[in-house]
Amino acid sequence: MAADPASSPPLLCERGAPGRRAYRLPPLDVPQRPVDQLIPAQARRRMPLRLPELSELEVVRHYTTLAHRNWAVDVGFYPLGSCTMKYNPRVNELVASWPGFSRLHPYQREESVQGALEIMDRLERYLCEIAGMEAATLTPAAGAHGEFLGLLLIRAYHRERGEEACRREVIVPDSAHGTNPASAAMAGYRVVVVPSNPRGGVDLAALKRMVGPATAALMLTNPNTLGLFEEEILDIAETVHQAGGLLYYDGANMNAILGIARPGDMGFDVVHLNLHKTFATPHGGGGPGAGAIAVKQALIPYLPAPRLARDPATGRLRFVDPGPRSVGRVKEFHGHFGVLLRAYAYIRMLGAEGLREVAETAVLNANYCQALLKKAGEYEFPYPRFCKHEFVFSARRQKQASGLHAIDLAKRLLDYGFHPPTVAFPLIVEEALMCEPAETETKETLDAFVRSLLDVAREAREEPETVREAPHTLPVSRLDEVRANRHLVLRWQNPGKREDRRLGEAP
């Protein structure tokens, strides 16, 4: 139910003693002013903060212990489907740590940061070439932010044509990422769901019945969220365009087609690219991310402010006002520069041939794992054609036989030393498990992972309770997830007064 108290390290609030110190601030190098001149009385605390007083050793040991309990790409295989958790080369971290980049300030004069602006300008051009688009912006903070911006561009496009009032629908597939309908709703659109056909692609006949004067856009990724290539993508694009709508490309699955196919050539008008996924930087731990947007010519005037441009007189790069048709500023400053640096280093390190090899290897690894699992016959495959970078299989057979769910099998996999695949997604697959091996894993790792999945399936037949109660070997065993969601405890509580409080209740 919870962690074993003997194995659970105390919180920092429960450590320390008065007078212990880990660090002292350097002498003040600016004129000292009384605090009452800096902070109004009503904003000042009446009592000092009750912060723990700790030695450096206590702090280091605490965070080192927590780090050893954490799972990460640097620790082991991380096959989350639709998330592209691949290894981030250390050369990217080296580049991002150079003082010439890491010590920049966003308020510096443009003439003093020409190197950084040059990298941003080149990265925009690289992304346009990779995606088959005409212009790009690096501003969005993450993929979902990029989705929202892309829909704002689409809305501005229709507004200028006098069609904003009638074009109020965004079509999304029934297998879409959850952020797609959420972003469309945030942008003020009504979401319409198009079903999948028996081969796991968009049902073209259904799409043709749905499009019309109300259609603003279709949001799609290719390969789609089932890891399958949209075989009728050109017909899909023509159908949407003939109805007056635009095509939005969710770049979550771009890792499968780098250097092989380009969304722009498929007919897409807007693309967001997850630089924190496709271009190496893992996005675990909450960020930061980078959801760059690239567009076709017709949407360039609506890109957000400011825009990067080169002064023809001096050759220097500077930020300029894009004009009255722009959707305006969508983020303070100009994107997450550290992630942009890593993506730039990754692209330059691999080059065009290397990026293509990334996609080819990712597709090979996914199909290799899928083929081994299919041959063993333990799991169901609802769409059994060749996949791209990821594949979806089902624990429906295990549910029918012993009442186990995909989440139970996933938790048992933790005992075998593997992070589980994505579970319960896409929603159109019952008891779904979604696996993306990525290109950075070895054959030995993939073989061991598949063996573990098959061992878990065998246990589900022979020892279902062992699977139902998993994990057994981790510091934290099976949690009551319903209670954890309904009774949030988001503040430290004195161990001597450990009564449960709900969020918002007074102490």
C-alpha positions in Angstrom: 0.0 0.0 0.0 2.8 2.4 0.8 6.5 2.5 1.4 8.1 0.5 4.1 8.9 3.1 6.8 12.2 1.4 7.4 13.2 1.9 3.8 11.7 5.4 3.4 14.3 8.1 4.0 13.1 11.0 6.2 12.2 14.3 4.5 14.6 17.2 4.7 12.0 18.8 7.1 12.6 15.8 9.4 16.4 16.1 9.4 19.0 18.5 10.7 19.5 20.5 13.9 19.8 24.2 14.8 23.2 25.7 13.8 24.1 23.3 11.0 25.1 25.0 7.7 25.8 23.7 4.2 26.6 27.0 2.5 27.1 30.7 3.2 26.2 33.4 0.7 29.2 35.5 -0.5 29.6 39.1 0.8 27.0 41.5 -0.6 28.5 43.4 -3.6 25.7 46.1 -3.8 24.7 48.7 -1.3 22.7 47.2 1.5 19.2 48.5 2.2 16.8 47.7 5.1 14.2 45.1 4.2 11.4 47.6 5.1 12.5 49.8 2.2 12.3 46.9 -0.3 9.2 45.0 0.8 6.0 46.6 2.1 5.0 45.7 5.7 1.8 43.9 4.6 3.9 41.5 2.4 6.5 40.6 5.0 6.4 37.5 7.2 5.6 38.1 10.8 7.5 34.9 11.8 10.7 33.4 10.3 10.4 30.5 8.0 10.8 27.1 9.7 13.4 25.8 7.3 15.6 22.8 8.2 19.1 23.5 9.2 21.4 21.0 7.5 25.0 20.2 6.8 26.2 19.7 3.3 26.7 16.0 3.8 23.0 15.6 4.9 21.8 17.4 1.8 24.0 15.5 -0.6 23.1 12.1 0.9 19.4 13.0 0.8 19.3 13.8 -2.9 21.7 11.1 -3.8 19.4 8.6 -2.1 16.4 9.9 -4.0 18.3 9.9 -7.3 19.1 6.2 -6.8 15.4 5.5 -6.5 14.5 7.4 -9.6 14.1 5.8 -13.1 15.6 7.6 -16.1 16.9 6.9 -19.6 20.4 6.9 -18.1 19.4 4.1 -15.8 17.5 1.7 -18.1 15.1 1.1 -20.9 12.2 3.6 -21.1 9.8 2.3 -23.8 6.9 4.7 -23.3 4.8 4.7 -26.5 4.2 8.1 -28.1 6.9 9.7 -25.9 10.2 9.0 -27.6 12.3 8.6 -24.5 15.6 8.1 -26.2 19.2 8.7 -25.0 20.4 12.2 -25.0 24.1 12.3 -26.2 26.4 13.9 -23.6 27.9 16.2 -26.3 24.5 18.0 -26.3 24.9 18.7 -22.6 28.5 19.9 -23.1 27.4 22.4 -25.8 24.5 23.6 -23.6 26.9 24.1 -20.7 29.4 26.4 -22.5 29.5 29.7 -20.6 29.0 31.6 -23.9 25.5 30.1 -23.9 24.6 29.2 -20.4 25.4 32.7 -19.0 23.4 34.6 -21.6 20.6 36.9 -20.4 17.4 37.4 -22.4 17.7 41.2 -21.8 21.1 41.5 -23.4 21.5 43.7 -26.4 21.1 41.8 -29.6 24.5 42.8 -30.9 26.1 41.0 -27.9 24.3 37.7 -28.5 24.8 37.2 -32.3 26.1 33.7 -31.8 22.9 32.6 -30.0 20.7 34.3 -32.6 22.7 32.6 -35.4 22.0 29.2 -33.9 18.3 30.0 -33.6 18.2 31.2 -37.2 20.0 28.1 -38.5 17.8 25.8 -36.4 14.6 27.4 -37.8 16.0 26.7 -41.4 17.0 23.1 -40.5 13.5 22.4 -39.1 11.8 23.8 -42.2 13.9 21.6 -44.4 13.3 18.5 -42.2 9.5 19.2 -42.1 9.1 20.5 -45.7 7.8 23.9 -44.6 8.5 27.5 -45.4 9.1 29.3 -42.0 9.3 28.5 -38.3 9.2 29.9 -34.8 11.0 28.4 -31.8 8.9 30.2 -29.2 6.5 27.5 -27.9 7.5 26.0 -24.6 6.3 22.4 -25.3 4.3 20.3 -27.8 0.9 21.2 -26.4 1.9 24.9 -26.4 2.8 24.4 -30.1 -0.5 22.8 -30.8 -2.3 25.8 -29.3 -0.2 28.3 -31.2 -0.8 26.3 -34.5 -4.6 26.5 -33.9 -4.3 30.3 -33.3 -2.5 30.6 -36.6 -5.3 28.6 -38.3 -7.9 30.8 -36.7 -6.2 33.9 -37.8 -6.0 32.5 -41.4 -9.8 31.9 -41.4 -10.5 35.3 -39.8 -8.7 37.2 -42.5 -10.8 35.4 -45.1 -14.0 36.3 -43.2 -14.7 32.7 -42.3 -13.8 32.5 -38.6 -17.5 32.7 -37.5 -18.5 29.7 -39.7 -15.4 27.5 -39.4 -15.8 26.4 -35.8 -14.9 22.7 -36.0 -11.6 20.9 -35.6 -11.6 17.2 -36.6 -9.4 14.8 -34.6 -9.0 11.0 -35.0 -10.4 8.7 -32.3 -6.9 7.6 -31.6 -5.5 11.1 -31.2 -3.3 12.4 -28.4 -5.4 13.9 -25.6 -3.7 17.2 -26.1 -5.2 17.5 -29.6 -8.8 17.9 -28.6 -7.8 19.9 -25.5 -5.8 22.4 -27.5 -8.6 22.7 -30.0 -11.1 23.4 -27.2 -8.8 26.0 -25.7 -8.6 27.7 -29.0 -12.4 28.0 -29.0 -13.2 25.2 -31.5 -15.8 22.4 -31.3 -14.1 19.0 -31.5 -15.4 16.4 -34.0 -14.0 12.9 -33.8 -13.4 10.9 -37.0 -13.2 7.1 -36.5 -10.4 4.7 -37.5 -10.8 2.2 -40.3 -10.1 -1.5 -39.8 -6.4 -1.0 -40.7 -5.9 1.7 -38.0 -5.9 4.7 -40.3 -8.4 7.6 -40.7 -11.7 6.3 -42.1 -11.6 8.4 -45.4 -15.3 7.8 -46.2 -16.3 9.1 -42.8 -14.0 12.1 -43.1 -15.6 13.0 -46.4 -19.0 13.0 -44.8 -17.7 15.2 -41.9 -15.9 18.0 -43.7 -17.7 21.1 -44.9 -18.1 24.8 -44.4 -17.7 24.4 -40.6 -14.3 22.7 -40.9 -11.4 24.7 -39.7 -8.7 22.0 -39.6 -7.9 18.3 -39.2 -5.3 17.5 -36.5 -3.3 14.4 -37.3 0.1 12.8 -36.8 1.6 10.5 -39.4 2.5 7.8 -38.4 -0.5 8.0 -36.2 -0.9 7.3 -32.5 -1.2 3.5 -33.2 2.3 3.7 -34.7 0.8 3.1 -38.2 1.4 5.1 -41.4 -1.7 6.9 -42.8 -1.8 5.1 -46.2 -4.3 7.5 -47.6 -2.7 10.7 -46.4 -2.7 12.4 -49.8 -6.4 11.8 -50.2 -7.0 12.9 -46.6 -5.2 16.2 -47.3 -7.1 16.8 -50.6 -10.4 16.1 -48.8 -9.7 18.7 -46.1 -8.3 21.3 -48.4 -11.2 21.0 -50.9 -13.5 21.8 -47.9 -11.5 24.9 -47.1 -9.8 23.6 -44.0 -6.2 23.2 -43.1 -4.1 20.3 -42.0 -2.3 20.4 -38.6 0.6 17.9 -38.0 1.2 16.8 -34.4 5.0 16.1 -34.4 5.0 13.6 -31.6 5.8 10.8 -34.0 8.3 12.6 -36.2 11.0 10.2 -35.0 9.7 7.6 -37.4 10.1 9.6 -40.6 13.2 11.8 -40.2 14.9 12.1 -43.6 12.4 9.7 -45.2 9.2 11.7 -45.5 8.1 15.3 -44.8 4.8 16.5 -43.5 4.8 19.4 -45.9 5.0 17.0 -48.8 2.0 15.1 -47.4 -0.1 18.2 -47.6 0.2 19.6 -44.0 0.0 23.3 -43.5 1.2 23.6 -39.9 3.7 21.3 -38.0 4.8 21.3 -34.4 8.1 19.6 -33.7 8.9 18.3 -30.3 12.6 19.1 -30.0 12.6 17.6 -26.6 11.6 14.2 -28.1 12.6 13.8 -31.7 15.8 15.7 -31.3 17.2 14.0 -28.3 16.4 15.9 -25.1 14.2 13.5 -23.0 11.1 15.2 -21.6 10.8 13.3 -18.4 10.4 15.2 -15.1 8.1 17.8 -16.4 10.3 19.7 -18.8 11.4 22.0 -20.1 10.4 21.2 -23.6 10.3 23.0 -27.0 7.4 22.7 -29.4 8.7 24.6 -32.4 6.1 25.4 -35.1 6.7 25.4 -38.8 4.3 26.6 -41.5 3.6 26.9 -45.2 3.8 30.3 -46.9 0.1 31.2 -46.4 0.5 31.2 -42.6 3.8 33.1 -42.3 2.1 36.5 -41.7 0.4 35.1 -38.5 3.5 33.8 -36.8 4.0 35.1 -33.2 6.0 38.1 -32.2 8.9 38.8 -32.3 10.3 37.3 -35.5 14.0 36.7 -36.1 15.3 38.6 -39.2 18.7 39.5 -40.6 19.5 43.2 -41.2 20.5 43.5 -44.8 22.7 46.5 -44.1 24.8 45.0 -41.3 24.2 41.3 -41.7 23.3 41.1 -38.0 20.3 39.2 -36.7 17.7 41.0 -34.7 14.1 40.5 -33.4 11.5 42.4 -35.4 7.8 43.1 -35.2 6.1 40.7 -37.6 3.2 43.2 -38.3 -0.4 43.6 -37.5 -1.5 40.2 -38.9 0.6 38.3 -36.2 -1.2 36.5 -33.4 1.1 38.4 -31.1 3.4 37.2 -28.3 2.7 33.7 -26.9 5.6 33.4 -24.5 8.0 35.7 -22.7 11.4 35.8 -24.5 12.2 33.4 -27.3 11.8 29.7 -26.3 13.7 27.4 -24.1 17.2 28.2 -25.4 18.9 25.2 -23.7 16.7 22.7 -25.4 17.1 24.5 -28.7 20.9 24.2 -28.3 20.7 20.5 -27.7 18.5 20.0 -30.8 20.9 22.1 -32.9 23.9 20.0 -31.7 22.0 16.8 -32.3 21.1 17.8 -35.9 24.6 19.0 -36.7 26.2 15.9 -35.2 24.1 13.5 -37.2 23.5 15.3 -40.5 21.0 14.3 -43.1 22.1 10.7 -43.4 22.3 10.3 -39.6 18.8 11.6 -39.1 17.5 9.1 -41.7 19.3 6.3 -39.9 17.6 7.4 -36.7 14.2 6.8 -38.2 15.2 3.6 -40.0 16.6 2.1 -36.8 13.6 3.2 -34.7 11.3 1.5 -37.2 13.4 -1.6 -37.3 13.5 -1.9 -33.5 9.8 -1.5 -33.1 9.0 -4.1 -35.8 11.6 -6.5 -34.3 9.9 -6.4 -30.8 6.5 -6.6 -32.4 7.5 -9.7 -34.5 8.9 -11.5 -31.4 5.7 -10.9 -29.4 3.4 -11.8 -32.2 5.3 -15.1 -32.8 5.0 -16.0 -29.1 1.2 -15.5 -29.2 0.7 -14.3 -25.7 -0.8 -10.9 -26.5 -3.4 -9.7 -29.0 -2.5 -7.3 -31.8 -5.6 -5.4 -32.9 -3.8 -3.8 -36.0 -1.3 -6.5 -37.0 0.4 -4.7 -40.0 3.9 -3.4 -40.1 4.3 -0.5 -37.7 6.6 2.5 -37.7 8.5 3.6 -34.6 6.0 2.2 -32.1 3.4 -0.6 -31.8 0.3 -1.2 -29.8 -0.7 -4.6 -28.3 -3.4 -5.6 -25.9 -3.9 -7.5 -22.6 -7.5 -8.2 -23.4 -6.8 -11.9 -23.4 -5.3 -11.7 -19.9 -8.3 -9.7 -18.7 -10.7 -12.3 -20.0 -8.8 -15.2 -18.5 -8.0 -13.9 -15.0 -9.4 -10.4 -14.6 -6.0 -8.7 -14.9 -5.6 -5.4 -16.6 -2.9 -3.9 -18.7 -1.8 -1.8 -15.6 -1.3 -4.9 -13.6 1.0 -6.4 -16.2 2.8 -3.1 -16.4 3.4 -2.9 -12.7 4.7 -6.5 -12.7 7.2 -5.6 -15.4 8.8 -3.2 -12.9 10.0 -6.2 -10.9 11.9 -7.3 -14.0 13.9 -4.1 -14.1 12.1 -2.4 -17.0 10.0 0.8 -17.1 6.6 -0.4 -18.6 5.2 0.8 -21.9 2.4 3.3 -22.0 -0.9 1.7 -20.8 -4.6 2.3 -21.6 -3.8 4.4 -24.7 -4.9 4.8 -27.4 -8.4 4.6 -26.0 -9.7 2.7 -29.0 -7.7 -0.4 -28.0 -9.0 -2.3 -25.0 -6.3 -2.9 -22.4 -3.8 -1.2 -24.6 0.0 -1.4 -24.1 1.9 1.0 -26.3 5.7 0.5 -26.8 8.3 2.7 -28.5 11.7 1.2 -28.3 13.5 4.2 -30.0 16.7 3.8 -32.0 19.1 4.1 -29.1 18.5 0.6 -27.6 20.6 -2.5 -28.3 19.3 -5.8 -29.6 20.3 -7.4 -26.2 18.1 -4.8 -24.4 15.2 -5.4 -26.7 15.5 -9.2 -26.4 15.5 -9.0 -22.6 12.5 -6.7 -22.6 10.5 -9.0 -24.8 11.4 -12.0 -22.6 10.2 -10.1 -19.6 6.9 -9.3 -21.3 6.4 -13.0 -22.1 7.4 -14.0 -18.5 4.7 -11.6 -17.2 2.1 -13.1 -19.6 3.0 -16.6 -18.3 2.7 -15.4 -14.7 -0.7 -14.0 -15.6 -1.8 -17.5 -16.6 -0.2 -19.4 -13.8 0.2 -17.0 -10.8 -2.3 -14.2 -11.4 -2.2 -12.9 -7.8 1.5 -12.3 -8.1 0.8 -10.0 -11.0 -2.2 -8.4 -9.4 -0.2 -7.4 -6.3 2.9 -6.2 -8.1 5.4 -4.6 -7.8 7.1 -6.5 -5.1 10.8 -5.4 -5.3 10.5 -1.6 -5.3 10.7 0.9 -2.4 7.0 1.6 -3.0 4.5 -1.3 -3.6 1.0 -1.1 -5.1 -0.6 2.2 -4.4 -4.3 3.0 -3.9 -4.4 5.3 -7.0 -8.1 6.2 -6.5 -7.5 7.4 -3.0 -4.3 9.2 -4.0 -6.3 11.2 -6.6 -9.3 11.9 -4.4 -7.4 12.8 -1.2 -4.5 15.0 -2.3 -1.9 15.9 0.3 0.3 18.6 -1.1 2.1 19.9 2.0 4.4 18.4 4.6 2.7 17.2 7.7 4.4 16.8 11.1 4.9 13.0 11.6 3.5 13.4 15.1 0.3 14.8 13.6 -0.1 12.7 10.5 -3.9 13.0 10.1 -5.1 13.2 6.5 -6.1 16.6 5.1 -7.6 17.3 1.8 -6.3 20.0 -0.5 -7.3 23.4 0.8 -8.2 22.5 4.3 -6.7 24.6 7.0 -3.9 23.0 9.2 
